[in-house]
Amino acid sequence: MGPVGRASADVPEQILFVQGGGEGTHDRWDNKLVDSLTRELGDAYAIRYPRMPNEGDPQYPAWREALFHELDSLEDGATVVGHSVGGTILIHALSERIPRIRLKGIFLIAAPYIGEGGWPSDDIEPRTHFSQIAPVFLYHGAQDESAPVAHVQLYANAIPHAVVRTIERGDHQLNNDLSVVARDIRSLG
């Protein structure tokens, strides 16, 4: 692989997509997001979509370890995308330990905020600031009935240089249309 963020023409750029939580989410919900991203990005990108442990009852320690196992298998210049609680766990894990690789970008979709104004958690420590080890993009549907849209502003306050995109007619799944996410991924070169 060439310089960070620039794969050769025949080597696709790596993307790790972290699913959300809930029984059946990997195969019945977030697979639609991965399919949309795959269609939008094409063959220049290779998306890894691992099944997270005990998706029906996500536990931070187990998911964090699974995430770092996945991150350790990526090459410099990879991108990470997290949906819902997967995004929440991803950003918290990355604030605890910087991965051995250099990330090109971090993309959080409809991630619930943990802490004041957001949701409580028994196993995730609230943060008011997140380390920014790569460009961060935040997406939230204005019609999200699972995680309130106000959570994206809480993250924006904790990650001051993040790019924030509120999708006016978007639901928790951004209507299974990740074209705006794909556009931003491509914008990183």
Helices and strands as residue ranges (DSSP letters): E 13-18, H 25-28, H 30-41, G 42-44, E 45-48, H 60-72, E 78-83, H 85-96, E 103-109, E 136-141, H 150-158, E 163-167, G 174-176, H 179-187
